[in-house]
Amino acid sequence: MNSESIVKLMLKTKYIKQTCLIWIVIILIGNPMNQIFGQNLESEIDSLLNNVFNDKNGPGGEFLVSKAGNIIYQKAFGKANLELDVNLNTENIFQIGSMTKQFTSISILILEERGMLNVNDPVSKYVPDFPHGDKITLHHLLTHTSGIKDFTKIKSLGDIAQKEMTPKMMVDFFKNEPIEFAPGEKFEYNNSGYVLLGYIIELASGEEYEQFIQKNIFDKVGMAKSYYASDRKIIRKRAYGYQKKERSYVNKTQISFSVPFSSGSLMSSVGDMLKWQNALNQNLLLKEKTIKMAFTKYKLNSGQEFTYGYGWHLKEINKISIREHGGSVFGFKSMGVYIPSDDIYVIGLTNCDCNSPTTISEEIALLTLKTLKKQ
């Protein structure tokens, strides 16, 4: 080998070593460009949230963003308790309001897989004296197309709001109200339908709704910070709920959680809600064929498609398919947004019904998608 060949070989060997060293550094510390994008995403989300939660001495919220099931952003803003001057942290537990409907719909599908009911069953199979029960199916209840009157619109609701109600008492409260449209004629969001579903879960399973959710969902998924709501039970790291009256905050209006029942009485944390989303993605609770029923757009009697499955709104923003649902109950609001095409999940929980996480959660989801696609 001549001297020129030896020089070329030495240079080539040096280049290979340098290249290997660069890749080792990238593997050990991560791609610097990914870190830059990550820092930019964090600062942009911070900016969005600081514009909304700008009262550091008031109630606030917690937000979590995940990609492929892994947390890429998680922060808390504001106070968990105003009277004790305690800050929110990322482990606080909030009431999630109507996001409860996701758990109710999945419970119905769990019972369907076990052969204990069918979504096409008429309500009369379980509640024989329910008016029009032979024409209203569980599918109608799940999709808000039943025509039953929403109990939140009944004027005498205040008479029972703080009473302990059994599921049967709640169903009796609204069942004799005039039907508002024929089953399947139109979509109209309805809490009564999901209370009735909770009652049917109890009748079909032989268990109380709270017990069924605990055993078949919370325990299986490992949601140790999720509960059927209670103002009496000692719940560690509870975020206290507030309402804003004119320029000051007040403690939330007290209600009996037996009233919203299976339409809005669960509590959870952002971390547990991520476990919930991951469990759905991984088919831990249901077979893939069954879970798809929750995320299918259905049609009215007219053939017109509407954008609600079983417990989720199914919509498009900027031609991006999104599954989402929010919740609102005295003192609390919630919002979960999932982009299935890119496995991006955003969950926002707030402890004042003056702070809605709905729009900002959508904005964070779209911002995350846009930023990650640049990498």
Wavefront OBJ file of the C-alpha trace (Angstrom):
o trace
v 0.000 0.000 0.000
v 1.516 3.333 -1.017
v 1.620 6.421 1.149
v -1.305 8.080 -0.683
v -3.552 5.072 -0.006
v -2.554 5.051 3.638
v -3.502 8.753 4.001
v -6.892 8.164 2.346
v -7.562 5.191 4.649
v -6.667 7.262 7.722
v -8.952 10.078 6.652
v -11.817 7.656 5.939
v -11.334 5.972 9.319
v -11.327 9.381 11.054
v -14.548 10.359 9.230
v -16.250 7.115 10.255
v -15.222 7.651 13.893
v -16.494 11.236 13.878
v -19.798 10.174 12.305
v -20.231 7.397 14.873
v -19.447 9.836 17.680
v -22.091 12.281 16.401
v -24.739 9.545 16.315
v -23.785 8.360 19.794
v -24.211 11.919 21.107
v -27.587 12.226 19.371
v -28.738 8.938 20.856
v -27.551 9.886 24.341
v -28.887 13.451 24.527
v -31.560 13.359 21.855
v -31.789 15.167 18.569
v -31.022 18.859 19.300
v -33.673 19.901 16.781
v -36.273 17.851 18.660
v -35.250 19.592 21.871
v -35.619 22.982 20.210
v -39.082 22.076 18.871
v -40.003 20.712 22.321
v -38.938 23.925 24.028
v -40.809 26.006 21.464
v -43.966 23.911 21.922
v -43.768 24.249 25.694
v -43.341 28.024 25.538
v -46.202 28.399 23.042
v -48.559 26.305 25.184
v -47.466 28.285 28.255
v -48.297 31.497 26.418
v -51.776 30.260 25.467
v -52.575 29.136 29.002
v -51.125 32.183 30.750
v -53.471 34.363 28.704
v -56.451 32.460 30.123
v -55.253 31.685 33.640
v -53.829 35.113 34.403
v -55.078 35.379 37.991
v -52.380 33.643 40.035
v -54.413 34.150 43.208
v -57.599 32.697 41.734
v -58.711 29.186 40.809
v -57.044 27.768 37.721
v -56.557 24.550 35.849
v -54.305 21.689 34.850
v -53.382 20.623 31.344
v -51.641 17.558 29.974
v -50.564 16.831 26.401
v -49.440 13.400 25.218
v -48.042 11.964 22.017
v -48.286 8.194 21.432
v -49.349 7.794 25.055
v -46.344 9.647 26.495
v -46.573 12.982 28.306
v -44.912 15.861 26.457
v -46.479 18.698 28.467
v -48.050 18.872 31.915
v -48.558 21.969 34.059
v -50.884 23.469 36.644
v -51.972 27.100 36.987
v -53.723 28.899 39.855
v -55.046 27.781 43.232
v -56.502 24.454 44.380
v -57.966 26.120 47.477
v -58.407 29.870 47.821
v -59.107 29.912 51.546
v -55.998 27.895 52.423
v -53.918 29.539 49.677
v -52.855 26.191 48.201
v -51.533 26.059 44.639
v -52.758 23.534 42.112
v -50.279 20.829 41.170
v -50.331 18.195 38.450
v -51.852 15.551 40.745
v -55.029 17.353 41.782
v -58.426 15.717 41.377
v -61.317 17.535 39.694
v -64.949 16.845 38.946
v -65.157 16.097 35.222
v -68.887 16.692 34.630
v -70.184 15.333 31.342
v -66.939 13.578 30.467
v -68.580 10.962 32.719
v -70.657 10.038 29.668
v -67.594 8.370 28.101
v -67.414 5.954 31.032
v -71.155 5.288 30.883
v -71.093 4.520 27.156
v -68.078 2.208 27.479
v -69.823 0.417 30.375
v -72.811 -0.237 28.106
v -70.458 -1.701 25.479
v -68.732 -3.858 28.115
v -72.132 -5.316 29.003
v -72.897 -5.838 25.312
v -69.678 -7.848 24.874
v -70.721 -9.972 27.840
v -74.099 -10.649 26.229
v -75.979 -8.885 29.048
v -77.627 -6.287 26.803
v -77.630 -4.962 23.244
v -77.540 -1.339 22.085
v -80.544 -2.070 19.877
v -82.631 -3.209 22.849
v -85.696 -1.072 23.546
v -85.753 0.776 26.863
v -88.972 -1.087 27.723
v -86.949 -4.313 28.069
v -85.405 -2.857 31.239
v -87.953 -0.235 32.323
v -91.328 -1.646 31.167
v -93.387 1.403 32.165
v -91.154 3.981 30.429
v -93.306 6.053 28.021
v -92.453 5.267 24.366
v -89.966 2.763 25.755
v -90.788 0.269 23.009
v -89.607 2.779 20.389
v -86.590 4.257 22.194
v -83.471 2.084 22.068
v -80.226 2.198 24.019
v -78.623 3.406 20.773
v -80.954 6.430 20.839
v -79.893 7.173 24.426
v -76.191 6.831 23.631
v -76.405 9.161 20.616
v -78.724 11.833 22.111
v -81.445 11.057 19.561
v -84.126 9.713 21.933
v -86.400 12.768 22.147
v -86.623 12.435 25.953
v -86.730 15.762 27.766
v -83.425 16.787 29.331
v -83.932 16.887 33.104
v -81.695 19.982 33.373
v -84.447 21.917 31.560
v -87.228 20.924 33.957
v -88.249 23.884 36.124
v -88.645 21.824 39.293
v -85.036 20.594 39.166
v -84.174 22.955 42.036
v -86.553 20.992 44.274
v -84.393 17.870 44.035
v -80.920 19.312 43.384
v -79.721 18.702 46.942
v -81.720 15.558 47.680
v -80.352 12.027 47.656
v -82.015 10.401 44.672
v -81.943 6.746 43.675
v -81.481 6.080 39.946
v -85.138 5.034 39.759
v -86.216 8.264 41.429
v -84.200 10.246 38.855
v -85.778 8.330 35.955
v -89.225 8.865 37.475
v -88.441 12.584 37.734
v -88.299 13.032 33.943
v -89.908 9.985 32.334
v -93.446 11.393 32.142
v -92.370 14.669 30.524
v -93.737 15.020 26.971
v -91.403 13.575 24.341
v -89.811 16.384 22.301
v -89.397 14.527 18.988
v -89.700 11.008 17.625
v -86.705 8.773 18.409
v -84.038 9.105 15.727
v -85.523 12.257 14.194
v -82.752 14.601 15.339
v -79.693 14.980 17.536
v -80.188 17.033 20.689
v -77.731 16.767 23.582
v -79.512 15.163 26.486
v -78.480 14.344 30.061
v -81.609 12.329 30.818
v -80.612 9.661 28.315
v -77.336 9.038 30.121
v -79.022 8.911 33.538
v -81.338 6.262 32.091
v -78.306 4.376 30.724
v -76.761 4.359 34.208
v -79.967 2.903 35.621
v -79.965 0.229 32.899
v -76.319 -0.617 33.706
v -77.447 -1.320 37.275
v -80.434 -3.401 36.177
v -78.448 -5.449 33.644
v -75.330 -5.998 35.781
v -76.900 -6.297 39.215
v -74.331 -3.806 40.546
v -74.541 -0.161 41.513
v -73.186 2.158 38.826
v -70.406 3.404 41.111
v -69.268 -0.162 41.842
v -69.444 -1.192 38.187
v -67.267 1.732 37.077
v -64.776 1.132 39.895
v -64.377 -2.605 39.265
v -64.614 -2.738 35.481
v -62.818 0.487 34.525
v -60.923 2.325 37.270
v -59.351 -0.800 38.805
v -58.560 -2.431 35.462
v -56.940 0.686 34.026
v -55.149 1.664 37.230
v -57.052 4.928 37.679
v -56.322 5.245 41.405
v -57.158 8.979 41.441
v -60.651 8.631 39.981
v -63.882 8.411 41.956
v -67.621 8.740 41.972
v -67.863 12.310 43.243
v -68.538 13.136 46.869
v -68.348 16.328 48.908
v -68.311 14.327 52.161
v -65.579 11.779 51.450
v -61.987 12.755 52.239
v -60.258 12.843 48.846
v -56.556 13.625 48.952
v -55.389 16.349 46.569
v -58.941 17.416 45.793
v -59.214 20.695 43.889
v -61.995 22.823 45.348
v -64.561 24.277 42.957
v -65.475 27.949 42.583
v -67.837 30.207 40.730
v -67.314 33.848 39.873
v -69.959 36.333 40.984
v -69.350 39.789 39.558
v -65.749 40.521 40.602
v -65.224 37.940 43.332
v -65.076 34.161 43.695
v -67.474 32.105 45.794
v -67.504 28.447 46.730
v -69.411 26.307 44.243
v -73.113 25.609 44.651
v -73.636 22.328 46.474
v -75.636 19.620 44.707
v -76.337 15.960 45.300
v -74.243 13.899 42.884
v -77.083 11.399 42.720
v -78.846 13.920 40.449
v -76.400 14.104 37.510
v -75.525 10.471 38.347
v -74.167 8.636 35.283
v -74.425 11.753 33.117
v -71.903 13.796 35.121
v -70.773 12.617 38.577
v -67.215 11.341 38.211
v -63.929 12.850 39.409
v -60.450 12.329 38.008
v -56.980 13.783 37.440
v -55.202 14.659 34.194
v -52.869 11.696 34.716
v -55.739 9.252 35.166
v -57.518 10.648 32.128
v -54.400 9.878 30.078
v -54.544 6.306 31.411
v -58.171 6.213 30.253
v -57.276 7.400 26.751
v -54.403 4.911 26.515
v -56.670 2.072 27.664
v -59.124 2.909 24.882
v -56.326 3.011 22.304
v -54.891 -0.301 23.462
v -58.278 -2.096 23.593
v -57.744 -2.951 27.273
v -61.461 -2.807 28.053
v -63.114 -3.793 24.784
v -62.351 -5.608 21.573
v -61.353 -3.374 18.663
v -64.603 -4.125 16.813
v -66.663 -3.076 19.836
v -64.752 0.095 20.677
v -65.256 1.309 17.107
v -68.974 1.580 17.868
v -68.170 4.490 20.185
v -66.278 6.342 17.463
v -68.705 5.860 14.575
v -70.803 8.648 13.087
v -74.434 7.536 12.891
v -77.417 8.649 10.825
v -80.817 10.063 11.694
v -84.029 8.543 10.380
v -83.719 10.899 7.404
v -80.331 9.444 6.478
v -78.504 12.582 7.567
v -75.211 11.873 9.341
v -74.526 13.599 12.673
v -71.262 14.104 14.512
v -71.685 12.147 17.745
v -70.828 8.552 18.542
v -71.313 6.923 21.933
v -70.014 9.472 24.453
v -67.799 11.456 22.058
v -68.290 14.342 19.638
v -66.718 13.369 16.324
v -65.824 16.510 14.449
v -63.354 17.994 11.997
v -61.274 21.119 12.504
v -59.239 22.272 9.501
v -59.953 18.861 7.892
v -58.428 17.091 10.904
v -60.626 14.413 12.513
v -61.019 14.921 16.247
v -62.739 13.023 19.051
v -63.655 15.227 21.975
v -65.968 15.817 24.899
v -66.232 18.410 27.606
v -67.947 18.696 30.928
v -69.450 21.388 33.123
v -70.763 21.086 36.648
v -70.969 23.715 39.398
v -67.394 24.886 40.036
v -65.663 22.769 37.404
v -65.150 22.421 33.660
v -63.293 19.790 31.643
v -62.252 19.056 28.065
v -60.553 16.124 26.382
v -59.405 16.322 22.746
v -57.912 13.412 20.813
v -56.431 13.416 17.300
v -56.438 9.727 16.297
v -54.356 10.169 13.125
v -51.341 11.307 15.174
v -52.195 9.871 18.598
v -52.219 13.308 20.270
v -54.300 13.770 23.419
v -55.009 16.960 25.358
v -56.876 16.995 28.664
v -57.749 20.203 30.511
v -59.442 20.372 33.925
v -60.389 23.623 35.671
v -61.782 24.393 39.131
v -63.900 27.414 38.287
v -66.804 27.355 35.890
v -65.600 30.827 34.858
v -62.632 29.187 33.077
v -63.591 26.999 30.138
v -60.893 24.681 28.756
v -62.896 23.871 25.608
v -61.459 26.182 22.964
v -57.958 26.329 24.378
v -57.699 22.507 24.517
v -58.561 22.361 20.822
v -55.994 25.072 20.113
v -53.311 23.194 22.049
v -54.086 19.960 20.184
v -53.782 21.655 16.784
v -50.648 23.547 17.836
v -49.054 20.296 19.002
v -49.921 18.586 15.724
v -48.491 21.453 13.682
v -45.285 21.614 15.732
v -44.610 17.885 15.730
v -45.128 17.651 11.967
v -42.235 20.118 11.517
v -39.787 17.743 13.180
l 1 2 3 4 5 6 7 8 9 10 11 12 13 14 15 16 17 18 19 20 21 22 23 24 25 26 27 28 29 30 31 32 33 34 35 36 37 38 39 40 41 42 43 44 45 46 47 48 49 50 51 52 53 54 55 56 57 58 59 60 61 62 63 64 65 66 67 68 69 70 71 72 73 74 75 76 77 78 79 80 81 82 83 84 85 86 87 88 89 90 91 92 93 94 95 96 97 98 99 100 101 102 103 104 105 106 107 108 109 110 111 112 113 114 115 116 117 118 119 120 121 122 123 124 125 126 127 128 129 130 131 132 133 134 135 136 137 138 139 140 141 142 143 144 145 146 147 148 149 150 151 152 153 154 155 156 157 158 159 160 161 162 163 164 165 166 167 168 169 170 171 172 173 174 175 176 177 178 179 180 181 182 183 184 185 186 187 188 189 190 191 192 193 194 195 196 197 198 199 200 201 202 203 204 205 206 207 208 209 210 211 212 213 214 215 216 217 218 219 220 221 222 223 224 225 226 227 228 229 230 231 232 233 234 235 236 237 238 239 240 241 242 243 244 245 246 247 248 249 250 251 252 253 254 255 256 257 258 259 260 261 262 263 264 265 266 267 268 269 270 271 272 273 274 275 276 277 278 279 280 281 282 283 284 285 286 287 288 289 290 291 292 293 294 295 296 297 298 299 300 301 302 303 304 305 306 307 308 309 310 311 312 313 314 315 316 317 318 319 320 321 322 323 324 325 326 327 328 329 330 331 332 333 334 335 336 337 338 339 340 341 342 343 344 345 346 347 348 349 350 351 352 353 354 355 356 357 358 359 360 361 362 363 364 365 366 367 368 369 370 371 372 373 374 375
